[in-house]
């Protein structure tokens, strides 16, 4: 019987996601990945080269999934899920809400990114050239929204993307601080999401105060 290479790689990547999210690239062990995937450990070295390359493959795969699942809105492209008012064209608030949804159901990605950042945010990172191009495309899309008057032009496009991303993910990366900050308020995911969408809309709306 021919060896199913694609299936084996998929099993290893799925197991590696959990291992790296739990232990980070330094604490992760390839033998645990192989055991969880029920695959011979030597396949990791054969297909990926080693633990560092496996971490690279995991991040590349998970980031690609997130980028496909949560695209930035284009002018005239509102795709909200109905938890708040219907999104307007180029709605960054709706984008933040969809980011929150994605990371709520895929918590491992934020953990992987946190582990990556802890290594040294100034050092070269996994697929940096490709990822930089990806974020440059996001900035270009926001710049186009600014030209169309859909979002405020008071800030650089990259800062607007960063603000939307940070506001969407802080509640998930710092749940203990969120719980304390929201003491006495409704801290349910639904209330958090609705407030997040309204907040980002208010911050990025054309004519929103910048000082």
C-alpha positions in Angstrom: 0.0 0.0 0.0 1.4 3.4 -1.0 2.1 5.8 1.9 -0.4 8.6 2.2 2.1 11.5 2.5 -0.6 14.3 2.5 -2.6 12.6 5.3 0.6 12.0 7.4 1.6 15.6 7.1 -1.9 16.7 8.1 -1.9 14.5 11.1 1.5 15.8 12.2 0.4 19.4 11.7 -2.8 18.9 13.7 -0.9 17.3 16.6 1.9 20.0 16.4 -0.7 22.8 16.7 -1.7 21.6 20.1 1.8 20.8 21.3 3.3 24.2 20.3 0.3 26.1 21.6 0.6 24.4 25.0 4.4 24.3 25.4 5.8 26.9 22.9 8.6 26.2 20.4 11.2 25.7 23.1 9.2 23.3 25.3 7.5 21.3 22.6 8.7 17.8 21.9 8.6 16.0 18.6 8.1 12.7 20.3 4.9 13.9 21.8 3.8 15.3 18.4 4.5 11.9 16.8 2.7 10.0 19.5 -0.4 12.2 19.3 -0.5 11.8 15.5 0.3 8.1 15.8 3.1 8.6 13.3 6.7 7.5 13.4 8.8 10.4 14.7 11.2 10.1 11.8 8.5 11.3 9.5 8.7 14.8 11.2 12.4 15.0 10.1 11.6 13.6 6.7 8.8 16.0 5.9 9.7 19.1 7.9 13.4 18.9 8.8 13.1 19.3 12.5 11.2 21.0 15.4 11.9 24.5 14.3 10.8 23.9 10.7 7.7 22.1 12.1 6.8 25.2 14.1 7.3 27.3 11.0 4.9 25.0 9.1 2.3 25.1 11.9 2.3 28.9 12.0 2.2 29.3 8.2 -0.7 26.9 8.0 -2.8 28.5 10.9 -2.2 32.0 9.7 -3.3 31.1 6.2 -6.5 29.6 7.6 -7.2 32.8 9.6 -6.5 35.1 6.7 -8.9 33.2 4.5 -11.6 33.0 7.2 -11.5 36.7 8.2 -10.8 38.9 5.2 -10.8 42.7 5.5 -14.1 44.2 4.2 -14.0 45.9 0.9 -16.0 49.0 0.0 -19.6 47.7 -0.4 -18.8 44.4 1.2 -20.4 44.1 4.7 -20.6 40.6 6.0 -21.7 40.8 9.6 -23.4 38.0 11.5 -26.4 40.0 12.8 -25.3 40.4 16.5 -25.2 44.2 16.0 -26.6 46.6 13.4 -25.9 45.5 9.8 -22.4 46.5 8.8 -21.8 49.4 6.4 -19.4 49.1 3.5 -15.8 48.9 4.7 -16.9 48.3 8.3 -13.8 47.8 10.4 -16.1 47.2 13.4 -17.6 44.2 11.7 -14.1 43.0 10.8 -13.1 43.2 14.5 -16.2 41.3 15.5 -15.4 38.5 13.0 -11.8 38.4 14.3 -13.1 38.0 17.8 -15.4 35.1 16.6 -12.5 33.4 14.8 -10.0 33.6 17.7 -12.7 32.6 20.2 -13.2 29.3 18.4 -9.5 28.9 17.4 -7.7 30.0 20.6 -4.5 28.1 19.7 -3.5 30.7 17.1 -3.2 33.6 19.6 -1.2 31.3 21.9 1.2 30.4 19.0 1.6 34.1 18.1 2.2 34.9 21.8 4.9 32.2 22.0 6.5 33.7 18.8 6.5 37.2 20.3 8.1 36.0 23.5 11.1 34.7 21.7 12.0 38.2 20.6 9.7 40.5 18.6 12.6 42.1 16.9 14.1 38.9 15.5 13.2 37.5 12.1 9.9 35.5 12.4 8.2 32.7 10.5 7.6 33.5 6.9 8.3 37.2 7.6 8.5 38.3 4.0 5.2 36.7 3.0 3.5 37.9 6.2 4.8 41.5 5.7 3.3 41.4 2.2 0.0 40.1 3.6 -0.2 43.0 6.1 0.9 45.5 3.5 -2.1 44.3 1.5 -4.3 44.9 4.5 -2.9 48.4 4.9 -3.5 49.1 1.2 -7.1 48.0 1.6 -7.6 50.3 4.5 -6.0 53.1 2.6 -8.5 52.5 -0.2 -11.3 52.7 2.4 -9.9 56.0 3.7 -9.9 57.4 0.1 -13.5 56.3 -0.2 -14.4 58.0 3.0 -15.4 54.8 4.7 -13.0 55.1 7.7 -11.1 57.9 9.3 -8.0 59.2 7.5 -6.5 60.6 10.7 -4.2 57.6 11.3 -2.0 55.4 9.2 -3.7 52.4 7.7 -1.4 50.0 9.6 -2.3 51.6 12.9 -6.0 51.3 12.2 -5.6 47.6 11.4 -3.4 47.1 14.6 -6.0 48.9 16.7 -8.8 46.7 15.4 -6.8 43.5 15.9 -5.7 44.5 19.4 -9.2 45.4 20.5 -10.6 42.2 19.1 -8.0 39.9 20.7 -7.2 41.5 24.1 -10.3 40.0 25.7 -9.1 36.6 24.7 -5.3 36.9 25.4 -5.8 38.6 28.8 -9.1 37.0 30.1 -8.0 37.6 33.8 -7.6 41.3 33.2 -10.8 41.5 31.2 -12.7 39.8 34.0 -11.4 42.4 36.5 -11.9 45.3 34.2 -15.5 44.3 33.6 -16.3 43.7 37.3 -20.0 44.4 37.7 -20.6 44.6 34.0 -21.9 42.0 31.5 -18.8 40.0 30.6 -20.5 37.5 28.4 -18.9 36.8 25.0 -22.0 38.2 23.3 -21.9 41.5 25.2 -18.1 41.8 24.7 -18.5 41.2 20.9 -21.3 43.8 20.6 -19.3 46.4 22.6 -16.2 45.6 20.5 -17.9 46.2 17.2 -19.5 49.5 18.4 -16.2 50.6 19.8 -14.1 50.0 16.7 -16.8 51.6 14.6 -16.7 54.7 16.8 -12.9 54.9 16.7 -12.6 54.4 13.0 -15.6 56.3 11.7 -15.0 59.2 9.3 -14.7 62.4 11.4 -14.1 60.5 14.6 -12.0 62.8 16.9 -8.3 62.0 16.7 -7.2 64.1 19.7 
